[in-house]
Amino acid sequence: MKICHVAPELLPVPPTKGGAIERWIRDAATRLAARGHELHVMSRDHGDGRASETIDGVRYHYVDVPKSIDRGLPAVMLRGLWHYEGARRGLDAIKPDVVHHHSPPAGLWLSRGGAPSAKQVISLHSMDYGWAFGYAGWDRRIFNWGFDAAARVLGVSNFIRAHAEERYPRIRSKSKTVYNGVDGNLFRPEGEPHDAPVLYVGRVEERKGVHVLVDAFEQVISRQRPNTRLRIVGPHSYWDAKPSPYYQALVDRCKGNPRIELLDPTYDDQALAAIYRDSACTVVPSVFPEALGLTALEAQASGVPVVVSNAGGLPGTVSAGKSGLVFDNGNAHQLAEAVLSIIGNPDRRRPMGAAAREWVMRTFSWDVIAAELEQVYTEALAP
């Protein structure tokens, strides 16, 4: 099969500064290319003048987004229009059998003319479905047009799939859950960490619930286990140059506690994998409905138990009580008790870490997800 993934317009693929969708596209395309398919990716540019390149058997095609429409108010409308018009032209040249879009149904509708005979597939990675036109009436109509053009609509979790079906009932006959994948060769256990910290990895934003974790650490965890450390690794944003007041307040708060490390993000895969391995427990404390939670998968693949909130699709990333624990959204005391029950009991933490690795590789490994994608494409192409 000749397959082309169309990425959203905000971050480039391969990713240089994070982005779960962009990593999904890179990893899925690489696995599918290794399985004998011809893989292309349409992405926004990296800002360095490259028009295309081949990496790990995948051909990347870059849409040059002018700086004049890449920030501020013009970006709200014009960036998406520019990007998907470029994607349409690229698809017209590639002529794939299957076009796999990611998140924006509006983008599918705008770029579909570039490959009129191809089967269109779309993965939904969030509840808002990505780039929109800013007016609910228009968005709902254009999103429906995009969904109508899709042969299959994929949710990255059962939560996202159910949410999409409730809002757009016409997709029910062609919707399916295909999870995010995790690289078990990169994220893997490696020895027993010594004096390992509690870990958070991700954007340091209010909706990510980092303050709930800090509350739990300061009010309960560090009082019961004074030598425990908390490590927070991540950017204040992928897009905004200026840190938010929330981030600044958290920085000031963490400076006052020598047991809390607030570190810059790392975009090197090997360095990130090492950070996971060097943790006693990884926490995903989001207070908004996460689509799935790639951090939880990467940690468990590394043999690390996780504690996640029950927001959105996060509970679906855990074999509750076996690979990790789930706490009530925003409940710092419950979060603390869950963490303490893991880090304070090595006889529990070790088998839980082993179960986490087994659970994730059986359910979310890229070998599993790539085979499911092949099946989706084959069904879409069938008469």
C-alpha positions as CSV (number, residue, x, y, z in Angstrom):
1,M,0.0,0.0,0.0
2,K,1.0,3.6,-0.6
3,I,0.1,5.5,2.6
4,C,0.4,9.2,3.4
5,H,-0.1,10.7,6.8
6,V,-1.2,14.3,7.0
7,A,0.0,16.0,10.1
8,P,-1.6,19.0,11.8
9,E,-0.2,22.4,11.2
10,L,1.3,23.4,14.6
11,L,4.4,21.3,15.0
12,P,6.7,19.6,12.4
13,V,7.2,15.8,11.9
14,P,9.7,14.3,12.8
15,P,9.2,16.2,16.0
16,T,11.9,18.5,17.2
17,K,10.2,20.0,20.3
18,G,7.8,17.3,21.4
19,G,4.2,16.7,20.4
20,A,2.3,13.4,21.1
21,I,0.5,13.5,17.7
22,E,3.8,14.2,15.8
23,R,5.5,11.3,17.6
24,W,2.6,9.1,16.8
25,I,2.9,9.9,13.1
26,R,6.6,9.3,13.0
27,D,6.5,6.0,14.9
28,A,3.5,4.7,13.0
29,A,5.0,5.6,9.6
30,T,8.3,4.0,10.5
31,R,6.7,0.8,11.6
32,L,4.5,0.6,8.6
33,A,7.4,1.2,6.3
34,A,9.3,-1.6,7.9
35,R,6.3,-3.8,7.2
36,G,6.8,-3.3,3.4
37,H,4.5,-0.3,2.7
38,E,5.4,2.9,0.9
39,L,5.1,5.7,3.5
40,H,4.8,9.4,3.0
41,V,4.2,12.2,5.6
42,M,2.9,15.7,4.8
43,S,4.0,18.0,7.5
44,R,4.6,21.7,8.2
45,D,8.2,22.8,7.7
46,H,11.0,22.9,10.2
47,G,11.9,26.5,9.3
48,D,15.2,25.5,7.7
49,G,14.3,25.5,4.0
50,R,14.1,21.7,3.5
51,A,11.3,20.7,1.1
52,S,11.6,16.9,1.6
53,E,13.8,14.2,3.0
54,T,13.7,10.4,3.7
55,I,14.2,9.1,7.2
56,D,14.0,5.5,8.3
57,G,12.2,4.5,5.1
58,V,9.6,7.3,5.3
59,R,9.4,10.2,2.8
60,Y,8.6,13.5,4.5
61,H,7.2,16.4,2.5
62,Y,7.2,19.8,4.1
63,V,4.7,22.7,3.6
64,D,6.5,26.0,4.0
65,V,4.4,28.1,6.4
66,P,5.3,31.8,6.1
67,K,6.3,33.5,9.3
68,S,3.8,36.3,8.6
69,I,0.9,33.9,9.2
70,D,2.6,31.7,11.8
71,R,1.8,33.7,14.9
72,G,-0.8,35.9,16.5
73,L,-4.3,36.6,15.0
74,P,-3.4,35.6,11.4
75,A,-2.4,32.2,12.6
76,V,-5.9,31.5,13.9
77,M,-7.3,31.3,10.4
78,L,-4.6,31.5,7.8
79,R,-2.1,29.0,9.0
80,G,-4.5,26.1,8.7
81,L,-5.8,27.1,5.3
82,W,-2.2,27.5,4.0
83,H,-1.0,24.2,5.5
84,Y,-3.9,22.1,4.1
85,E,-3.8,23.7,0.7
86,G,-0.1,22.7,0.6
87,A,-1.1,19.2,1.8
88,R,-3.7,19.0,-1.0
89,R,-1.0,19.9,-3.6
90,G,1.4,17.3,-2.1
91,L,-1.3,14.6,-2.1
92,D,-2.0,15.3,-5.8
93,A,1.6,14.6,-6.6
94,I,2.0,11.5,-4.3
95,K,-1.3,9.8,-5.3
96,P,-1.6,7.5,-2.3
97,D,-4.0,4.6,-1.8
98,V,-4.8,5.7,1.8
99,V,-4.6,9.2,3.3
100,H,-4.4,9.1,7.1
101,H,-5.3,12.5,8.7
102,H,-4.7,13.4,12.3
103,S,-7.3,15.4,14.4
104,P,-8.6,18.2,12.2
105,P,-11.7,17.0,10.3
106,A,-11.6,20.5,8.7
107,G,-8.2,19.7,7.4
108,L,-9.4,16.4,5.8
109,W,-12.2,18.3,4.1
110,L,-9.8,21.0,2.8
111,S,-7.1,18.7,1.5
112,R,-9.2,15.7,0.3
113,G,-9.2,17.0,-3.3
114,G,-5.5,16.2,-3.6
115,A,-6.2,12.5,-3.6
116,P,-9.8,12.1,-4.8
117,S,-9.5,8.3,-5.4
118,A,-7.7,7.5,-2.1
119,K,-9.5,6.2,1.0
120,Q,-9.5,8.8,3.8
121,V,-8.9,7.8,7.4
122,I,-8.8,10.1,10.3
123,S,-7.5,9.7,13.9
124,L,-8.9,11.9,16.6
125,H,-6.3,12.7,19.3
126,S,-8.3,15.2,21.4
127,M,-11.8,16.3,22.3
128,D,-11.7,19.5,20.3
129,Y,-10.5,17.7,17.1
130,G,-7.8,20.2,16.4
131,W,-7.8,23.3,14.1
132,A,-11.2,24.9,13.7
133,F,-12.8,28.0,12.1
134,G,-13.7,29.6,15.5
135,Y,-17.5,29.6,15.1
136,A,-19.4,26.5,16.4
137,G,-22.0,26.5,13.6
138,W,-19.4,26.5,10.9
139,D,-17.1,24.1,12.7
140,R,-19.9,21.5,13.2
141,R,-20.9,21.6,9.5
142,I,-17.3,21.5,8.2
143,F,-16.3,18.7,10.6
144,N,-19.3,16.7,9.4
145,W,-18.2,17.2,5.8
146,G,-14.8,15.9,6.8
147,F,-16.2,12.9,8.7
148,D,-18.5,12.1,5.7
149,A,-15.4,11.9,3.5
150,A,-13.6,9.5,5.8
151,A,-13.9,5.8,5.3
152,R,-12.8,5.2,8.9
153,V,-12.8,7.4,12.0
154,L,-10.3,6.3,14.7
155,G,-10.2,7.4,18.3
156,V,-6.9,7.0,20.2
157,S,-8.9,5.8,23.2
158,N,-12.4,4.4,23.9
159,F,-13.1,7.7,25.7
160,I,-12.3,9.8,22.6
161,R,-14.2,7.5,20.4
162,A,-17.3,7.6,22.6
163,H,-17.1,11.4,22.8
164,A,-16.9,11.7,19.0
165,E,-19.8,9.3,18.5
166,E,-22.0,11.2,20.9
167,R,-21.3,14.5,19.2
168,Y,-21.3,13.2,15.6
169,P,-23.7,10.1,15.6
170,R,-23.3,9.6,11.8
171,I,-19.7,8.2,12.4
172,R,-20.8,5.3,14.5
173,S,-20.9,2.8,11.7
174,K,-17.2,3.5,10.7
175,S,-15.6,4.4,14.0
176,K,-13.0,2.3,15.9
177,T,-10.5,2.6,18.7
178,V,-6.8,2.4,17.7
179,Y,-4.6,3.4,20.6
180,N,-1.4,5.4,20.7
181,G,1.6,3.1,20.4
182,V,4.7,2.9,22.6
183,D,8.3,1.9,21.5
184,G,9.2,-1.0,23.8
185,N,12.8,-1.1,22.5
186,L,13.4,2.5,23.4
187,F,11.4,2.6,26.6
188,R,12.4,-0.5,28.5
189,P,13.5,-1.5,32.0
190,E,17.2,-1.5,32.8
191,G,18.3,-2.4,36.3
192,E,17.0,-1.3,39.6
193,P,17.1,2.5,40.2
194,H,18.6,3.7,43.5
195,D,17.0,6.5,45.4
196,A,14.7,7.2,42.5
197,P,12.4,10.2,42.5
198,V,8.7,10.5,41.9
199,L,8.4,11.8,38.3
200,Y,6.2,14.0,36.2
201,V,6.9,14.4,32.4
202,G,4.9,16.8,30.2
203,R,3.9,20.4,29.7
204,V,3.8,22.4,32.9
205,E,0.3,23.8,32.5
206,E,-2.6,24.2,34.9
207,R,-4.8,21.8,33.0
208,K,-2.0,19.1,33.3
209,G,-2.6,19.3,37.1
210,V,1.1,19.7,38.1
211,H,0.0,21.8,41.1
212,V,-2.1,18.9,42.4
213,L,1.1,16.7,42.4
214,V,3.1,19.5,44.1
215,D,0.3,19.8,46.7
216,A,0.4,16.1,47.3
217,F,4.2,16.1,47.6
218,E,4.4,19.0,50.0
219,Q,1.4,18.2,52.2
220,V,1.7,14.4,52.5
221,I,4.4,12.6,50.6
222,S,7.5,14.6,51.8
223,R,6.2,14.6,55.4
224,Q,5.8,10.9,55.6
225,R,8.9,10.1,53.6
226,P,11.3,13.1,54.1
227,N,14.0,11.8,51.8
228,T,11.7,11.4,48.8
229,R,12.3,13.7,45.8
230,L,10.0,15.0,43.1
231,R,11.3,15.6,39.6
232,I,9.3,17.6,37.1
233,V,10.5,17.5,33.5
234,G,8.8,19.6,30.7
235,P,8.3,22.9,28.9
236,H,5.9,25.7,29.9
237,S,4.5,25.4,26.4
238,Y,5.4,24.1,22.9
239,W,4.1,27.2,21.2
240,D,4.3,30.3,23.5
241,A,7.7,32.0,24.0
242,K,6.7,33.7,27.2
243,P,6.0,31.5,30.3
244,S,2.5,31.8,31.7
245,P,1.8,33.2,35.2
246,Y,0.9,29.7,36.3
247,Y,4.4,28.4,35.3
248,Q,6.1,31.4,36.9
249,A,4.3,30.8,40.2
250,L,5.2,27.1,40.1
251,V,8.8,27.9,39.5
252,D,8.9,30.2,42.5
253,R,7.2,27.6,44.6
254,C,9.6,24.8,43.6
255,K,12.6,27.0,44.3
256,G,11.6,27.1,47.9
257,N,11.7,23.3,48.3
258,P,15.1,21.6,47.8
259,R,13.4,18.2,47.3
260,I,11.7,19.3,44.1
261,E,13.6,19.5,40.8
262,L,12.0,21.5,38.0
263,L,14.0,20.6,34.9
264,D,13.9,21.8,31.3
265,P,12.4,19.4,28.8
266,T,14.5,17.0,26.8
267,Y,13.7,16.2,23.2
268,D,16.3,13.5,22.9
269,D,14.5,10.1,22.9
270,Q,17.3,8.2,24.6
271,A,17.6,10.9,27.4
272,L,13.9,10.8,27.9
273,A,13.9,7.0,28.2
274,A,16.7,7.3,30.9
275,I,14.6,9.8,32.8
276,Y,11.7,7.3,33.0
277,R,13.9,4.4,34.1
278,D,15.4,6.6,36.9
279,S,12.0,7.0,38.6
280,A,10.2,5.1,41.4
281,C,6.8,6.1,40.2
282,T,5.5,8.3,37.4
283,V,2.4,10.5,37.9
284,V,0.0,11.8,35.3
285,P,-2.2,14.2,37.4
286,S,-4.2,15.9,34.5
287,V,-7.3,17.8,35.6
288,F,-8.7,18.0,32.1
289,P,-10.0,15.0,30.0
290,E,-6.8,13.6,28.4
291,A,-7.4,11.7,25.2
292,L,-5.1,8.8,26.4
293,G,-1.8,9.8,28.0
294,L,1.4,8.8,26.2
295,T,3.5,9.5,29.3
296,A,1.7,6.7,31.2
297,L,2.5,4.3,28.4
298,E,6.2,5.2,28.2
299,A,6.7,5.0,31.9
300,Q,5.1,1.6,32.1
301,A,7.1,0.3,29.1
302,S,10.1,1.4,31.2
303,G,9.0,-0.9,34.0
304,V,7.8,1.9,36.2
305,P,4.4,1.9,37.9
306,V,2.1,4.9,37.3
307,V,-0.4,6.9,39.2
308,V,-3.0,8.6,36.9
309,S,-6.1,10.7,37.5
310,N,-9.4,9.5,36.3
311,A,-9.7,12.4,33.8
312,G,-10.8,11.4,30.3
313,G,-9.0,8.4,28.8
314,L,-6.2,8.1,31.4
315,P,-7.8,5.2,33.3
316,G,-7.6,3.2,30.1
317,T,-3.8,3.4,30.1
318,V,-3.6,1.4,33.4
319,S,-4.4,-2.1,34.5
320,A,-5.7,-0.7,37.8
321,G,-4.1,-2.3,40.8
322,K,-1.6,-4.3,38.7
323,S,0.4,-1.9,36.6
324,G,-0.6,1.3,38.4
325,L,-3.3,3.2,40.4
326,V,-6.0,5.6,39.5
327,F,-7.0,8.6,41.8
328,D,-9.9,11.0,41.7
329,N,-9.3,14.0,39.5
330,G,-7.9,16.9,41.6
331,N,-7.7,14.9,44.9
332,A,-4.2,15.6,46.1
333,H,-4.6,13.4,49.2
334,Q,-5.7,10.4,47.2
335,L,-2.8,11.0,44.8
336,A,-0.3,11.1,47.7
337,E,-1.7,7.9,49.3
338,A,-1.4,6.1,45.9
339,V,2.2,7.2,45.4
340,L,3.1,6.3,49.0
341,S,1.6,2.8,48.6
342,I,4.0,2.2,45.7
343,I,7.3,3.9,46.7
344,G,7.0,2.9,50.4
345,N,6.7,-0.8,49.5
346,P,9.4,-2.3,47.3
347,D,7.8,-5.7,47.4
348,R,4.8,-4.1,45.7
349,R,6.6,-1.7,43.4
350,R,8.9,-4.3,41.7
351,P,6.1,-6.7,40.6
352,M,3.9,-3.8,39.7
353,G,6.7,-2.4,37.5
354,A,7.0,-5.8,35.8
355,A,3.2,-6.0,35.3
356,A,3.3,-2.5,33.8
357,R,5.8,-3.5,31.2
358,E,3.9,-6.7,30.3
359,W,0.5,-4.9,30.2
360,V,1.7,-2.1,27.9
361,M,3.6,-4.3,25.5
362,R,0.6,-6.6,25.1
363,T,-1.8,-3.8,24.6
364,F,0.0,-0.7,23.2
365,S,3.2,-1.9,21.6
366,W,3.8,-0.5,18.0
367,D,3.8,-4.1,16.7
368,V,0.2,-4.4,17.9
369,I,-0.9,-1.0,16.7
370,A,0.8,-1.2,13.3
371,A,-1.0,-4.5,12.7
372,E,-4.3,-2.9,13.6
373,L,-3.6,0.0,11.3
374,E,-2.9,-2.4,8.4
375,Q,-6.3,-4.0,9.1
376,V,-8.1,-0.6,9.1
377,Y,-6.5,0.3,5.8
378,T,-7.3,-3.0,4.2
379,E,-10.9,-2.8,5.3
380,A,-11.1,0.8,4.0
381,L,-9.8,-0.3,0.6
382,A,-12.1,-3.3,0.3
383,P,-14.9,-2.9,-2.2
